[in-house]
Amino acid sequence: MGSQSTDIIAVLDSINHASFEGNEVERLRVRAAARRLLARVESPYERAWGFCFEQPVVFAALQTCIELGLWEAWTAAGGGEKSIDELVKLTARPNDIEPNLLRRLFRLLAAFNVVEETGEDTFKPTPFSLAIGDESTKVRASLEAANNQYILAGHNLPKYLAKIGYKEPTAADANNHSDSDPEGLNFFARLQKSPKYYEDFTGHMEAWTAWKTPWTKIYDSSKLLEGAKLDNGSPLVVDVGGNTGIDISHVLKAQPDLPAGALVLQDLPEIISRAKVDDKITATAHDFFQPQPVKGSRAYFMHAVLHDWPDEKATQLLQNTRDAMVKGYSKLFVYDIVLPPTGASISQTTMDVNMMSLLSASERTKSQWETLLGGAGFKIVNFWPDPQEYEMLIEAEIA
């Protein structure tokens, strides 16, 4: 097996992100296969060791270097090979940090391929560590959002489930997050009270949305122009809870000749204030638990909005949207995870249990989507699959 193992290792070591030449579907298939391979190769104890002993300290090392400003400074300096002493000088606390502390953290990070060890006490960045230091990637924001809320809530979840008798959590206000929060605040209340948390979470959402397949590559947006009534000032698409505007900008990119006012971005005031969208896109503050003020749009779009809410709240949100729609003309598009009957992916199942942990919400199966939308007065026209096999675009109309 010796020479065969060497051959296998050589093949595995030759594969990297660039090997797929931009084909995200194939890259994700190989990524999933690599995870399955590791699960088969590892012993049960090695798997347990990874969950209980490796992940906590790797995250601690990452976060410590974030708080020292090291990733940002290293990236700003152009990356490059650095000694431990040079890395100490890049931190925000060069006179305080002991070199051996950083040396120990970097040995760990090199073992996990966060950085590359090139010699004794010498390291160079990887694409991942450079991305942590590059504000535009929002990778650092995602890691900090986890440190702010996700990890603490996840650690608390077993205790909370025991407290509520192992029922499925459905309370949007007093829930597992509030049970883990120092002041008893739910997820969104904590974001409202802590501007840094809000900034990190918004950055995480931007990075996550950018990772996914644009919905205009799943559904031909030119279909919405057929019979559209834009001459009276009615919009073509209203992006409900659209964060800083990535999704609505995809529509403008696909249909650049749309008149001003045809596209509307809605979210809470603090998010809309951060949105930097084209002048043709109207960005307005709106709470989607209040009546929808924009009437008669050709389409209302929601991306990863309904998965934030248990059924009762999601139904209220949907009914507010339905009341603004015109039967036989307006469409609803929900871009969200649709859990398959079997074989749900790591990404899908991770998101589902995180929604439980943070919001008493969930990802839904096809039948659960049919029940939710049907109960709010809609009928589903089609499920449009995402080639990445992460989400689906659900097309619906007033029943």
N, C-alpha and C positions, 0 to 999 in steps of 0.2 A: 504493500500500500504506500510505501515511502515515496517512490517516484510519481505515483498517481496523485498523492497528496500535493506534491510539489507542483504538478501540472494544474491541479484544481486551484491552488493558491495563486499561481501565476495568472490564470484567467480572471479570477476574482479581483486581483490587484490591478488588472488592466482596465477595469470598468470604472468610469466616473460620470459625472453629470453631463459632460460634453459628448459622451459616447452616443447619446441618443439624438444628437443634432436637432434639438428643439422639439422632438416628438414626445410630448408630455404623457400621452396615453401609454406608450411603450415604456417610458421611464418608470411610471407608477406601477406598471405590471411587474417589472423587474424588482422594484423596491419592495413590493408585497412578497415576492418570491424570496428575496433576501431575508426578510423577517421570518418567513416560514422556515428557511434553512437554519437560521440561528436557533429557532425553537426546537428543531429536530436534533441539532448537533449538541446543544447544551444538555447537561444532566439536570434533573429536577433541582438539585441543590444549587447549581450554578445559576439557574433561573431565579430561584429565591434570593440568592446573594445579590443579583442584579437589582431586583425590586427593592430590597430592604437596605442594602449596604452601599451600592454604587450610586444610584440616582440621587439620594439626598445630598451626598457630599459633592458630587459634580455640580449640582445646581448651586450649592453654597459657594463653591469656588467661582463659578460664573458670576454670581451676584456680587461677591466681594470685589471682583475686578471691575464690575460695572460701577459700584459705589466709589471705587478708587479712581474712576475716570480713565482706566487704563486702555480699554478697548477703543474708546473714542480718540484718545491721544495717539495710540499706535496707528490707527487708520489715517488720522490727519497727518501723521508724519510720513505717510506713504508706505506703511508696512515695513517689510524688509526684516532681515535677520537681526535679532537683538540678544545681547547677553542679559542675564538677570539684573546686573547692576544698571544697565541701560534701561531696562523695563521699570525698575524702581524709580529712576529719574523721570519717567513718563507719567507716573501716578500723580494724583492730586496731593499726596502726603509723602513726598520723597524723603523728608527729614525724620519721619516717624516710622515708616514701615521697615521692618527688619528683612534684609535680603533673603534669609533662610525661610521666612514665612512664605514669600512669593515663590521661592524655589520649590517648596513642597506643593503649593497649589498648582504650579505649572507642570510638575512631574505628573500629577493626576490628569490635568487637562491634556497633556501630550498623549498619555495612555488612552484617552478617549477621543483622540484625533481632533480636539478643538484647536490645538496648535500643533506644530510639527517640531520635534526635537532634532536639531541638526548637529549637535555636539554637546559636550559637557557644559551645562549652564547656558546653553544657547538655543534659541527658539526662533521660528518664523511663523507668521500667521497663515491660517487656512482661509479659503473663501468664507467659511462660517464665521471665524473670529473677525475678519475684516467687515463682514456684514453687521456684526454686533456694534461695531464702531461707526457705521455709516447710518446716520439718522434717516436718510431717505428710504432705507430698507424696512424700517420699523421692526427689525428683529429684536433690538434691545427693548423696545416698548413692549413687545410680546412677552419677553422674559420677565420684565418688571411687573407686568399685569399679573403674571402667575405668582410672583413673589408677594404682590399686594393682596390678592384675594383667592386665586384658584387653589393654591396648595393648602392654605389654612382651612378652607371650606371642605376640600377633599379629605383632609385628615380628620375633620369633625364628623363626616358623613356617617360612619358606622354608629357612633354614639347617638346621633340624631335619629337614625332609622330605628334604633332600639327604643328610643324615647317615644316615638309615635307608633310603636307596636308593629313595625315592619310593614306599614301601609305605604302605598305609592304616594310620595309628597305631591300635594296640589295647592298648598297655600302660597300665594304670591308675596304676601307681606311678611308674616312671621314664619320663617322657614329655616333650612339648614344654614344658609348664609348668615341670617340674623343671629342664629344660635352660636355661630363661631365669631361674629364680629364683636370687638371690645365694647361697642356701645349698643349692640343689639339692632344694628341697621341692616336692612335687606340690601341686595346687591346694588340696585340703582340708587337707593338713598345714600349708600356709601360713596358712590361715584359723584353724586351731587354735592356731598359735604367735603370731598377731598379732591381738589383740582388736579393734583399730581396723578392720582388714581384714574381720574377721568381722561387725562391726556394719554396715559399709558394704554388704557382700554381702547380709546379711539384709534390710536396707532396700531394696536393689535388687530382691530377690525379692518383697518385699511389694508394691512399686509395680508390678512386672510382673504379678503375680497379679491385682491390683486392676484392671489395664487390660483383662484378658481377660473373656470371657463366663462368668458363673458356670455351673458344670456342671449345676446344678439347673434352669437355663433350657433345657438341651439334653435332659435326661432327667427325666421326671416321677418325682420321688423317692417319690411316694405308691405307686408300683408295688412298692417295696421293703417296704411295710407289709403287702402281701397275703401271708398265710402266714408273716409274721415271728413268731419265737418270742422275744418280749421279756419274757414273764412269768417266765422262769427266770433272768433277769439277763443273757442274751446280748445283745450290742450290735446295733444296726442297721447302723452304718457305722463302720469303723476307717479313719482317714485316716493312711496310712503315709507317713512323711516329710513331714508336712503343714505344716512351717515353723511360723508363729505362729498358724495356725488360721483363715485366711480361708475356705478351702474347706469345712471342717466347719461353720463358722458359717453358710454358705449353706444347709446342710441344716436346721439349727435354725430359720432364718428361714422356710424353706419348710414345715417341719413343727414348729410351735412347741409342740405338745402332747406331744411325745415325753417319756418319763420320763427322769429323771436316770440316767446310765449307758448310755443308748442310743447315745451318740456318743462316740468315743474319738479323741483326737489323739495321734499319736506322732512324736517326733523326738529328736535328741540332747539331752542334759541342758542344754547351754548355750542351745539354742533354746527348749526348753520353759520355761526360767526366764524368758524374755521374753514368753511367750504370755499374752495377756489375753483369756480366753474366758469365755463364760457358765458359770455354776455347773453347768449341766446337762451340760456337756462335760467329760469326764475327760481331762486332759492328763497323759501319762506318757512318761517317757524310754525310748527303745528304739532299739537299733542293728539296722537291718533286715537286716544280714548274719548276725544271730543268729536262732535259731528264734523264730517269732512267738508271743508268750505269750498273746495273746487268741484263744481258739479259738471257732469256730462262729458268727462274725458273719454277718449276712445279706449284708453287702457289705464288701469291702476296696477302698479307693480310693487311687490314686497319681496325683498331678498333677506332671508334669515331673520325675519321679524317675528313670525308666528311661533317659531321654535323657542322663543324667549318666554312664552306665556302658557300657563295651563289652559285647558279648554274653555273655561268660563270667561276668562279675560280675552282669549283669542277670538271667541265668538262675538264679544262686544266690539272689538276692533273691526272684525269683518262686517258686522251689521252697519257700523258707521260708514264703511266704504260702500257697501251695497246701496245704502240710502242715497248716495250721491251719483250712482250709476244710472244709465238709461238702458232699460231692458231691450234686448235685440241689437244694441249698438255697442255698449261698453263691455270691455273684457277685464277680467281679473287675472293677473299672472303672479303666482306664488313660486319663488325660486328657493327651494329648501330641500333638505334631506328627505328621501322617501326610503325608509328601511326595507330591504328585501326580506322575503320570508325566511331565507337561510343565507348564510355566508356574508353577513354584514361586515364591512371592513373595519380595520382599526380606527380609521379617521371617523367613520360614522358612529361607531359604538362609544368611542371616547367622547365625542360631542354629546351624545345622548346622556351619558351619565354625568357629564359636567353640567348639562342643563338641569338635571335633577338636583345636583349638589348646590348650584348657584342660584337657581330660580324656581325650583319646584316645577320645571317645565320638562319637555321631552322632544325627541325626534319622533316622527310618526310613520307608520306603515301606510300602504295605499288605502287599506280599508279604514284606517283611522283618519286619513285625510278626507275620504269620502264622507265619513260621519260628521267631521267637523265642518266642512264646507257645506254639506247638505243641511246641517242644522242651522246654518247662518243664511240659508236661502239661495245657495248656489248649486249649479250642476257642473261637474267636471267634464270638459270637452276632450282633453287629452293630457297625457303625461309625456313630456318631451325629455328623453334621457340626456344626461350630461356625458360626453365621451370619457371624462375622467372617472365616471361611475361614483361620484361623490353625492351630487344632488340631482334633482329633476326639476324641470320647469313645468308647473301645473297650470294649464289653461282652463279657466272657468268662466261661466256666464251666470246671470241671474236666472234662477230656475223658473 
